[in-house]
Amino acid sequence: MKHAKKWLALVLAVLLALSVTACGGDGSSAPEPSSKSTTPESSAEPVDTGDDSLFDENGRYKEPVKITFSKVMYPGAKYPADQSPEDNFIFDFLKERYNIEMELAWSAEASEYNNKLSINIASGELCDLMYVDNYLTFRQMVDNDLLADITDIYPKYRGATLELVNNSFDNRDIEAVTVNGRQLAIPGSNLGYAQNLLWLRKDWLDALNLEVPHTLDEIAAVLEAFVTKDPDGNGQNDTTGLVVHATKPVFGYANNYGLESVFNAFDVYPRQWMADENGQVYYGSTDPKAKEALALLADWYQKGLVDKQFPTRIGSGETEALWTSGTAGAKFGAWWAVANDAMVNAPDLEYVAVPAPLNGEGEFNYMTGSATNQMCVISKECEHPEAAIIALGANNEVVRGTHDPEDEIACKYAEMRLEMANSGAVDDQGGRSLNVLGALTFDYFDVVPQLGKCVQSMVDTGSYEEYPGMTDYDRSQCDVARKFAEGERDEMGFWAYWTRYMASNVTEEGNPVYAAYYYETESSTSLKATLDTLEDEMYLQIIVGEKPVEYFDEFVSQWKALGGDTLTAEVQAIVDQG
């Protein structure tokens, strides 16, 4: 989406421009928090090695240690002429600060990376540190005893920021890469609190003197009013109620324009591997209670509360265009589900994000996504696995700006980042190409509500109290949201205000539900496409009335016979293994 790319470019410029503020750089464009920064001490501090013979008093290896690694590359990435994925300032930083020499063993574009990794695995030619973005690949490497056991060394060498990240997940991210009680990878982060909320046009609610709805019945009443009572006041019958995704109306966690929240209100969690009270795994989409949600949605569709044309909006951007046109009143989406084009088409619009619908007991239950999908693994043959961990942690801190501001070496390289940004010599993909982490990111599970509170305080009072590990990007969100509230109407402020100020601050309301298993199994490659197509067709056919609700039972039987029972057995075996 063009508006998203434009916004991302603007955010990148702000982020890079602010990255050395903590090191004494020119922070004239940065917001000033109300209290002293609580950024944690960096892993640049001497680490507890357990082996003093390897390190000097500053935590630097006495002798050079080389780490070979692989990563995803980005075609068309932009970076300075004197920088390359094989030789760059990040490598220089790790060499100067820790005496760690990074050597890029191989790389590939995202579409080819997994194939190349598979070839390396099959040939036994593994580098020390490898990026893995497929959980099944990780499990296969575990089963073939290819990975270093980092259970005992990871806590010693990860650094302060990664410790905060892992703690924010209550170590669920580490549990995801722990097999038989042993940690066998460094997990990347999937942010929490991306469950779907009910987004509504608050200006339409106000125009019709309607209260914010919470229950399914209240939501239906509001949707009917949006469709029939001319909420935009133009005297025409041209408004839409609920916007729905054309081909994936029910897809899973954080599905923009999805209907999962309606199923959740019936204690149904489609597209998820769930476990009952006896530990028996089942596929949420086959839960008999799903028929209640389907019956309700079919009724909404027949009454016109749901966009009657949604199944035909299969072209790229057609569904979102309905929302951004300013003629639609409701959708389900995560905290980030705001499109800047709406500001252009309806400059006076106002939103409200609601943790809804509530279930029969008045509770908002929502699915929580996996803690991680991507990770870095270390070869069992790596001579210094602790060096790979140090490199990842320290690299992450310098790139995020959470390094120790008293560390002159870290600050020097942060200033290099600023110089590259000011010259326009690096873009987001170029930054990733230079970064040891490549496509992997680390962030706090609860950074969304944490940042939301800071933005709310900044908008309401003009100041905020920082949380540990707060980055320059986070600070910029506080600033641009405040400026938007004060009348500076631009895309960055529009997005930050509605997502951070409005939506992020309600994401902690409700009851999180965790799946028993989030990943693929051995048979997923051969079976899942057929099963997913069958499921997609079922939702569409029942909701639009092509099939009766009773067809759901036939779908369940077909799903089981076409391979669903096989996948269920495989998931059960993995869950039982722990």
C-alpha positions as CSV (number, residue, x, y, z in Angstrom):
1,M,0.0,0.0,0.0
2,K,1.4,3.3,-1.1
3,H,0.4,5.2,2.0
4,A,1.9,2.6,4.3
5,K,5.2,2.7,2.4
6,K,5.3,6.5,2.6
7,W,4.6,6.4,6.3
8,L,7.3,3.8,6.9
9,A,9.8,5.9,5.1
10,L,8.9,8.9,7.2
11,V,9.2,6.9,10.4
12,L,12.6,5.5,9.3
13,A,13.9,9.0,8.7
14,V,12.8,10.1,12.2
15,L,14.2,7.0,13.8
16,L,17.6,7.3,12.2
17,A,17.8,11.0,12.9
18,L,17.1,10.5,16.6
19,S,19.3,7.4,17.1
20,V,22.2,9.2,18.7
21,T,20.3,11.5,21.0
22,A,21.4,9.5,24.1
23,C,25.0,9.7,23.1
24,G,25.1,13.5,23.1
25,G,24.2,14.1,19.4
26,D,21.9,16.8,18.2
27,G,18.6,15.9,19.6
28,S,16.8,19.2,18.7
29,S,14.0,17.3,16.9
30,A,13.5,14.8,19.7
31,P,10.7,15.1,22.3
32,E,11.9,15.7,25.8
33,P,10.6,13.2,28.4
34,S,9.7,14.4,31.8
35,S,12.1,12.2,33.7
36,K,15.5,10.8,33.5
37,S,15.9,8.0,31.0
38,T,15.5,4.5,32.5
39,T,17.3,2.8,29.6
40,P,19.0,-0.3,31.0
41,E,22.7,-0.8,31.2
42,S,24.0,-2.2,27.9
43,S,25.6,-5.5,27.4
44,A,28.7,-3.5,26.5
45,E,29.4,-3.7,30.3
46,P,31.7,-6.5,31.2
47,V,29.8,-9.8,31.0
48,D,29.8,-12.6,33.5
49,T,31.8,-15.0,31.4
50,G,32.5,-17.8,33.9
51,D,35.9,-18.0,32.2
52,D,38.1,-15.0,32.9
53,S,40.9,-16.4,30.8
54,L,39.0,-15.5,27.6
55,F,38.2,-11.9,28.3
56,D,40.0,-8.8,29.5
57,E,38.7,-6.5,32.2
58,N,36.4,-4.7,29.7
59,G,34.7,-7.9,28.6
60,R,36.6,-8.0,25.3
61,Y,38.1,-11.3,24.0
62,K,41.8,-11.4,24.5
63,E,42.2,-13.2,21.2
64,P,40.1,-12.6,18.1
65,V,37.0,-14.9,17.8
66,K,35.5,-15.4,14.4
67,I,31.7,-16.1,14.0
68,T,30.4,-17.1,10.5
69,F,26.8,-16.5,9.8
70,S,24.0,-16.5,7.2
71,K,21.1,-14.0,6.6
72,V,18.4,-12.7,4.3
73,M,19.4,-10.1,1.8
74,Y,17.2,-7.4,0.2
75,P,17.5,-6.6,-3.5
76,G,17.8,-2.9,-4.2
77,A,19.0,-2.2,-0.7
78,K,20.6,1.2,-0.3
79,Y,23.7,1.8,1.7
80,P,27.0,3.8,1.5
81,A,29.6,2.9,-1.0
82,D,32.1,2.1,1.7
83,Q,29.6,-0.3,3.5
84,S,28.6,-3.7,2.4
85,P,26.9,-6.8,3.9
86,E,30.4,-8.3,4.2
87,D,32.2,-5.3,5.7
88,N,30.4,-2.6,7.6
89,F,30.2,-0.4,10.7
90,I,28.4,-3.1,12.7
91,F,31.2,-5.5,12.1
92,D,33.7,-2.8,13.0
93,F,31.8,-2.1,16.2
94,L,31.8,-5.8,17.3
95,K,35.5,-6.1,16.4
96,E,36.5,-3.0,18.3
97,R,34.3,-3.5,21.3
98,Y,34.5,-7.3,21.7
99,N,37.2,-8.5,19.4
100,I,34.5,-10.6,17.6
101,E,35.1,-11.0,13.8
102,M,31.9,-11.5,11.9
103,E,32.2,-13.3,8.6
104,L,29.2,-13.6,6.2
105,A,29.3,-17.2,5.1
106,W,26.3,-17.0,2.7
107,S,23.1,-15.0,2.0
108,A,20.0,-15.2,-0.1
109,E,16.9,-13.2,-0.9
110,A,13.9,-14.1,1.2
111,S,12.3,-16.2,-1.5
112,E,15.4,-18.4,-1.8
113,Y,16.7,-18.3,1.7
114,N,15.0,-21.5,3.0
115,N,16.0,-23.5,0.0
116,K,19.7,-22.5,0.4
117,L,19.5,-23.2,4.2
118,S,18.1,-26.7,3.4
119,I,20.9,-27.4,1.0
120,N,23.5,-26.4,3.6
121,I,21.8,-28.6,6.2
122,A,21.7,-31.5,3.8
123,S,25.4,-31.1,2.9
124,G,26.5,-30.7,6.6
125,E,28.1,-27.3,5.7
126,L,26.7,-25.2,8.5
127,C,28.0,-21.8,9.6
128,D,28.1,-20.8,13.2
129,L,25.1,-18.6,13.4
130,M,22.0,-19.1,11.2
131,Y,18.8,-17.2,10.7
132,V,15.7,-19.5,10.6
133,D,12.2,-18.3,9.8
134,N,10.4,-21.6,9.7
135,Y,9.7,-23.4,13.0
136,L,9.5,-26.8,11.3
137,T,13.1,-26.3,10.0
138,F,14.1,-25.5,13.6
139,R,12.5,-28.7,14.8
140,Q,14.2,-30.8,12.1
141,M,17.6,-29.3,13.0
142,V,16.8,-30.3,16.6
143,D,15.8,-33.8,15.7
144,N,19.1,-34.2,13.8
145,D,21.2,-32.9,16.7
146,L,22.7,-30.0,14.7
147,L,22.3,-27.2,17.3
148,A,24.2,-26.0,20.2
149,D,22.6,-26.2,23.6
150,I,22.6,-22.6,24.9
151,T,20.5,-23.2,28.0
152,D,23.2,-22.3,30.5
153,I,25.2,-19.7,28.5
154,Y,22.4,-17.6,27.0
155,P,21.4,-15.8,30.3
156,K,25.1,-14.9,30.8
157,Y,25.8,-13.3,27.5
158,R,22.5,-12.0,26.0
159,G,22.8,-8.5,27.6
160,A,20.4,-6.3,29.4
161,T,18.1,-5.5,26.6
162,L,17.5,-9.1,25.5
163,E,16.9,-10.0,29.1
164,L,14.2,-7.3,29.3
165,V,12.7,-8.7,26.1
166,N,12.6,-12.3,27.3
167,N,11.2,-11.2,30.7
168,S,8.4,-9.3,29.0
169,F,7.3,-12.6,27.4
170,D,7.5,-14.3,30.8
171,N,10.0,-16.4,28.8
172,R,7.3,-17.9,26.5
173,D,9.6,-16.9,23.6
174,I,12.4,-19.1,25.1
175,E,9.9,-21.9,25.8
176,A,9.0,-22.0,22.1
177,V,12.6,-22.8,21.3
178,T,13.1,-25.2,24.2
179,V,12.9,-28.9,23.5
180,N,13.0,-31.5,26.3
181,G,14.0,-28.8,28.7
182,R,17.0,-27.4,26.7
183,Q,17.1,-24.0,24.9
184,L,18.3,-24.5,21.3
185,A,17.8,-21.1,19.7
186,I,17.7,-17.4,20.3
187,P,14.1,-16.4,19.6
188,G,13.0,-13.3,17.7
189,S,10.0,-11.4,19.0
190,N,6.4,-11.4,17.9
191,L,4.8,-8.4,19.7
192,G,1.9,-9.1,21.9
193,Y,-1.5,-7.3,22.1
194,A,-2.2,-7.5,18.3
195,Q,-5.6,-9.0,18.9
196,N,-8.5,-7.5,16.9
197,L,-10.4,-4.7,18.3
198,L,-13.7,-3.2,17.0
199,W,-12.9,0.0,15.2
200,L,-15.8,2.4,14.8
201,R,-16.4,5.9,13.4
202,K,-16.8,7.8,16.6
203,D,-18.0,10.9,14.7
204,W,-20.8,8.8,13.3
205,L,-21.7,7.5,16.8
206,D,-21.9,11.1,18.0
207,A,-23.9,12.3,15.0
208,L,-26.5,9.6,15.7
209,N,-26.4,10.0,19.5
210,L,-25.3,6.4,19.9
211,E,-23.3,4.8,22.8
212,V,-20.2,2.8,22.1
213,P,-21.3,-0.8,21.7
214,H,-19.8,-3.8,23.5
215,T,-22.1,-6.8,23.1
216,L,-23.1,-8.5,19.9
217,D,-26.6,-7.1,20.1
218,E,-25.3,-3.6,20.7
219,I,-22.9,-3.9,17.8
220,A,-25.7,-5.1,15.5
221,A,-27.8,-2.1,16.5
222,V,-25.0,0.3,15.7
223,L,-24.3,-1.3,12.4
224,E,-27.9,-1.0,11.4
225,A,-27.9,2.7,12.3
226,F,-24.7,3.2,10.3
227,V,-26.4,1.7,7.2
228,T,-29.9,3.2,7.5
229,K,-29.7,6.5,9.3
230,D,-27.3,8.6,7.1
231,P,-24.5,9.0,9.7
232,D,-22.4,11.2,7.4
233,G,-25.4,13.6,6.9
234,N,-25.1,13.9,3.1
235,G,-28.7,12.9,2.5
236,Q,-27.7,9.8,0.5
237,N,-28.0,6.1,1.1
238,D,-24.3,5.5,0.6
239,T,-22.8,4.2,3.9
240,T,-21.6,0.8,4.8
241,G,-21.6,-1.0,8.1
242,L,-19.0,-3.7,8.8
243,V,-16.1,-4.0,6.3
244,V,-14.9,-7.6,5.8
245,H,-12.0,-9.2,4.0
246,A,-13.0,-10.7,0.7
247,T,-11.1,-13.9,0.6
248,K,-10.0,-14.5,4.2
249,P,-12.9,-13.3,6.4
250,V,-11.6,-15.7,9.1
251,F,-7.9,-16.2,9.0
252,G,-6.5,-16.1,12.5
253,Y,-4.6,-13.7,14.7
254,A,-4.4,-10.0,13.8
255,N,-6.5,-10.4,10.7
256,N,-7.3,-6.9,9.4
257,Y,-11.0,-6.8,8.4
258,G,-11.4,-10.3,9.9
259,L,-14.3,-11.8,11.8
260,E,-12.4,-13.8,14.4
261,S,-13.6,-11.6,17.3
262,V,-17.2,-12.7,16.7
263,F,-16.1,-16.4,17.0
264,N,-14.1,-15.5,20.1
265,A,-17.3,-14.2,21.7
266,F,-18.6,-17.8,21.5
267,D,-15.4,-19.2,23.0
268,V,-14.3,-20.4,19.5
269,Y,-10.7,-19.8,18.2
270,P,-10.6,-20.6,14.5
271,R,-7.4,-21.4,12.7
272,Q,-5.7,-22.3,16.0
273,W,-4.6,-25.5,17.6
274,M,-6.3,-25.6,20.9
275,A,-6.3,-28.1,23.8
276,D,-9.2,-29.1,26.0
277,E,-9.1,-29.5,29.8
278,N,-7.7,-33.0,29.3
279,G,-4.8,-31.9,27.1
280,Q,-6.4,-33.3,23.9
281,V,-5.6,-31.1,20.9
282,Y,-8.3,-30.0,18.5
283,Y,-8.5,-27.5,15.6
284,G,-10.4,-24.5,16.7
285,S,-12.2,-24.1,13.3
286,T,-13.9,-27.5,13.9
287,D,-15.4,-26.5,17.3
288,P,-19.1,-27.2,17.1
289,K,-19.8,-23.9,18.8
290,A,-18.6,-22.2,15.6
291,K,-22.1,-22.8,14.2
292,E,-23.5,-20.2,16.5
293,A,-21.1,-17.5,15.2
294,L,-21.7,-18.5,11.6
295,A,-25.5,-18.3,12.1
296,L,-25.1,-14.8,13.6
297,L,-22.8,-13.6,10.8
298,A,-25.2,-15.0,8.1
299,D,-28.0,-13.1,9.7
300,W,-25.9,-9.9,9.8
301,Y,-25.1,-10.3,6.1
302,Q,-28.7,-10.9,5.1
303,K,-29.8,-7.8,7.0
304,G,-27.1,-5.7,5.3
305,L,-25.1,-5.0,8.4
306,V,-22.0,-6.5,6.7
307,D,-20.8,-5.0,3.4
308,K,-23.0,-6.9,0.9
309,Q,-20.3,-6.7,-1.8
310,F,-17.4,-7.9,0.3
311,P,-17.0,-11.3,-1.5
312,T,-16.4,-9.4,-4.8
313,R,-13.7,-7.1,-3.5
314,I,-10.9,-9.4,-4.5
315,G,-8.7,-6.9,-6.2
316,S,-5.6,-5.5,-4.5
317,G,-6.6,-2.8,-2.0
318,E,-10.3,-3.0,-2.8
319,T,-11.4,-3.9,0.8
320,E,-9.2,-1.2,2.3
321,A,-10.3,1.4,-0.2
322,L,-13.9,1.0,1.1
323,W,-12.6,1.8,4.6
324,T,-10.4,4.7,3.6
325,S,-13.1,6.2,1.4
326,G,-14.8,7.4,4.6
327,T,-18.1,5.7,3.7
328,A,-17.8,2.7,6.1
329,G,-18.4,2.7,9.8
330,A,-16.9,-0.4,11.4
331,K,-14.2,-3.1,11.0
332,F,-12.3,-5.5,13.2
333,G,-8.5,-5.0,13.3
334,A,-5.4,-4.8,15.5
335,W,-4.2,-1.6,17.2
336,W,-2.2,-0.7,14.1
337,A,-5.2,-1.1,11.7
338,V,-5.4,2.6,10.6
339,A,-4.9,3.6,7.0
340,N,-3.6,7.1,6.4
341,D,-5.6,7.6,3.2
342,A,-8.7,7.9,5.4
343,M,-7.4,11.3,6.7
344,V,-7.3,12.6,3.1
345,N,-10.8,11.4,2.2
346,A,-12.5,12.3,5.5
347,P,-10.3,14.8,7.3
348,D,-12.7,15.3,10.1
349,L,-13.2,11.7,11.0
350,E,-12.8,10.3,14.5
351,Y,-12.2,6.7,15.6
352,V,-12.8,4.7,18.7
353,A,-11.3,1.3,19.2
354,V,-13.2,-1.1,21.5
355,P,-12.3,-4.4,23.1
356,A,-15.4,-6.1,21.8
357,P,-17.6,-8.1,21.4
358,L,-18.1,-9.3,24.9
359,N,-19.2,-12.9,25.5
360,G,-22.3,-14.0,27.4
361,E,-20.5,-13.5,30.7
362,G,-19.5,-9.9,29.8
363,E,-15.9,-10.8,29.1
364,F,-13.7,-10.0,26.1
365,N,-11.7,-13.1,25.3
366,Y,-9.0,-12.9,22.6
367,M,-6.4,-15.1,21.0
368,T,-2.8,-14.3,21.7
369,G,-0.3,-15.0,18.8
370,S,2.8,-17.0,18.9
371,A,5.8,-15.6,20.9
372,T,8.1,-16.2,18.0
373,N,8.2,-17.3,14.4
374,Q,11.8,-16.5,13.6
375,M,15.0,-17.3,15.4
376,C,18.7,-17.6,15.3
377,V,20.4,-21.0,15.8
378,I,24.0,-21.8,16.6
379,S,25.7,-24.8,15.1
380,K,26.7,-27.5,17.5
381,E,30.2,-27.3,16.0
382,C,30.6,-23.6,16.8
383,E,33.7,-23.2,19.0
384,H,32.4,-20.1,20.8
385,P,28.6,-20.0,20.9
386,E,28.8,-17.4,23.6
387,A,30.4,-15.0,21.0
388,A,27.4,-15.4,18.7
389,I,25.1,-14.5,21.6
390,I,27.2,-11.5,22.5
391,A,27.2,-10.3,18.9
392,L,23.4,-10.5,18.6
393,G,22.7,-8.8,21.9
394,A,25.2,-6.0,21.4
395,N,24.3,-5.4,17.7
396,N,20.6,-5.2,18.7
397,E,21.3,-2.6,21.4
398,V,23.4,-0.3,19.1
399,V,20.8,-0.5,16.3
400,R,17.8,0.1,18.7
401,G,19.6,2.8,20.7
402,T,19.4,1.1,24.0
403,H,23.1,0.8,24.5
404,D,24.8,2.4,27.5
405,P,25.2,6.1,26.8
406,E,28.5,6.0,28.8
407,D,30.0,3.5,26.3
408,E,32.1,5.7,24.0
409,I,32.6,2.9,21.5
410,A,28.8,2.2,21.2
411,C,28.1,5.9,20.9
412,K,30.7,6.3,18.2
413,Y,29.0,3.8,16.0
414,A,25.6,5.2,16.7
415,E,26.9,8.5,15.4
416,M,28.0,6.7,12.2
417,R,24.4,5.6,11.8
418,L,23.3,9.2,12.0
419,E,25.8,10.3,9.5
420,M,24.6,7.7,7.0
421,A,21.0,8.7,7.6
422,N,21.7,12.4,7.1
423,S,23.5,11.7,3.9
424,G,20.6,9.6,2.6
425,A,23.0,6.7,2.0
426,V,21.0,4.0,3.8
427,D,17.4,2.9,3.7
428,D,15.4,0.4,5.9
429,Q,16.4,-2.6,3.8
430,G,20.0,-1.4,3.6
431,G,20.0,-1.2,7.4
432,R,18.9,-4.7,7.6
433,S,21.5,-5.8,5.0
434,L,24.2,-4.3,7.1
435,N,22.7,-5.6,10.4
436,V,24.0,-9.0,11.7
437,L,20.4,-9.8,12.6
438,G,19.2,-9.4,9.0
439,A,15.4,-10.0,9.1
440,L,15.3,-10.9,12.8
441,T,13.9,-8.4,15.3
442,F,13.8,-8.3,19.1
443,D,11.2,-6.2,21.0
444,Y,9.1,-6.3,24.2
445,F,5.9,-8.3,24.3
446,D,4.1,-5.5,26.0
447,V,5.7,-2.6,24.2
448,V,2.4,-1.7,22.6
449,P,0.5,-0.8,25.8
450,Q,3.7,0.5,27.4
451,L,4.2,3.0,24.5
452,G,0.4,3.7,24.5
453,K,0.6,4.9,28.1
454,C,3.5,7.2,27.3
455,V,1.7,8.7,24.2
456,Q,-1.4,9.2,26.3
457,S,0.5,11.0,29.0
458,M,2.3,13.1,26.4
459,V,-0.9,14.1,24.6
460,D,-2.8,14.8,27.9
461,T,-0.1,16.4,30.0
462,G,2.8,17.3,27.7
463,S,5.2,14.9,29.4
464,Y,5.7,11.2,30.1
465,E,7.8,8.8,32.2
466,E,10.0,6.5,30.2
467,Y,9.9,2.7,30.5
468,P,13.1,0.6,30.5
469,G,14.4,0.0,27.0
470,M,12.4,2.9,25.4
471,T,13.8,3.7,22.0
472,D,14.2,6.9,20.0
473,Y,11.4,5.7,17.7
474,D,9.1,5.3,20.7
475,R,9.9,8.8,21.8
476,S,9.1,10.1,18.3
477,Q,5.7,8.5,18.5
478,C,4.9,10.5,21.6
479,D,6.0,13.7,19.9
480,V,4.1,13.3,16.6
481,A,0.9,12.2,18.4
482,R,1.0,15.3,20.6
483,K,1.5,17.5,17.6
484,F,-1.4,15.9,15.8
485,A,-3.7,16.5,18.9
486,E,-2.6,20.1,18.8
487,G,-3.6,20.5,15.2
488,E,-0.6,19.6,13.1
489,R,-2.4,17.2,10.7
490,D,0.1,15.0,8.9
491,E,0.2,11.2,8.2
492,M,2.7,10.3,10.9
493,G,0.7,12.1,13.5
494,F,-2.6,10.7,12.3
495,W,-1.3,7.2,12.5
496,A,0.4,7.7,15.9
497,Y,-2.6,9.4,17.5
498,W,-5.2,6.9,16.6
499,T,-3.1,3.8,17.0
500,R,-1.0,4.7,20.0
501,Y,-3.2,7.2,21.9
502,M,-6.6,5.6,21.1
503,A,-6.1,1.9,20.4
504,S,-2.9,0.9,22.3
505,N,-4.4,2.0,25.6
506,V,-7.2,-0.6,25.5
507,T,-5.2,-3.6,24.3
508,E,-4.7,-4.8,27.9
509,E,-8.4,-5.1,28.5
510,G,-9.8,-8.6,28.3
511,N,-8.6,-12.2,28.7
512,P,-5.8,-13.5,26.6
513,V,-6.1,-17.1,25.3
514,Y,-3.1,-19.1,24.2
515,A,-3.0,-21.8,21.6
516,A,-1.6,-25.2,22.4
517,Y,0.6,-25.0,19.3
518,Y,1.2,-22.3,16.7
519,Y,3.3,-23.9,14.0
520,E,3.3,-26.3,11.1
521,T,4.0,-30.0,11.3
522,E,5.7,-32.6,9.0
523,S,2.5,-33.1,6.9
524,S,1.5,-29.4,6.7
525,T,3.3,-28.9,3.4
526,S,1.3,-31.6,1.6
527,L,-2.1,-31.2,3.4
528,K,-2.6,-27.6,4.6
529,A,-3.3,-25.9,1.3
530,T,-6.2,-28.2,0.5
531,L,-7.6,-27.9,4.0
532,D,-7.3,-24.1,4.1
533,T,-9.2,-23.8,0.8
534,L,-11.9,-26.0,2.1
535,E,-12.2,-23.8,5.2
536,D,-12.1,-20.5,3.3
537,E,-15.0,-21.7,1.1
538,M,-17.0,-22.8,4.1
539,Y,-16.9,-19.4,5.7
540,L,-17.9,-17.6,2.6
541,Q,-20.6,-20.0,1.6
542,I,-22.3,-20.0,5.0
543,I,-22.0,-16.2,5.7
544,V,-23.4,-15.1,2.3
545,G,-26.2,-17.8,2.4
546,E,-25.0,-20.1,-0.3
547,K,-24.9,-23.0,2.2
548,P,-27.0,-23.4,5.4
549,V,-25.3,-23.3,8.7
550,E,-25.7,-27.1,8.9
551,Y,-23.1,-27.4,6.2
552,F,-20.6,-26.8,8.9
553,D,-20.9,-30.5,10.1
554,E,-20.1,-31.7,6.5
555,F,-17.1,-29.4,6.4
556,V,-15.8,-30.9,9.6
557,S,-16.1,-34.4,8.3
558,Q,-14.4,-33.5,5.0
559,W,-11.6,-31.6,6.9
560,K,-10.9,-34.7,9.0
561,A,-10.9,-37.1,6.1
562,L,-8.7,-34.9,3.9
563,G,-5.9,-34.8,6.4
564,G,-7.1,-32.9,9.4
565,D,-6.9,-36.0,11.6
566,T,-3.3,-36.5,10.5
567,L,-2.3,-33.0,11.4
568,T,-4.1,-33.2,14.7
569,A,-2.1,-36.4,15.6
570,E,1.2,-34.7,14.7
571,V,0.4,-31.6,16.8
572,Q,-0.6,-33.8,19.7
573,A,2.7,-35.7,19.5
574,I,4.6,-32.4,19.5
575,V,2.6,-31.0,22.4
576,D,3.1,-34.2,24.4
577,Q,6.8,-34.0,23.8
578,G,7.0,-30.5,25.3
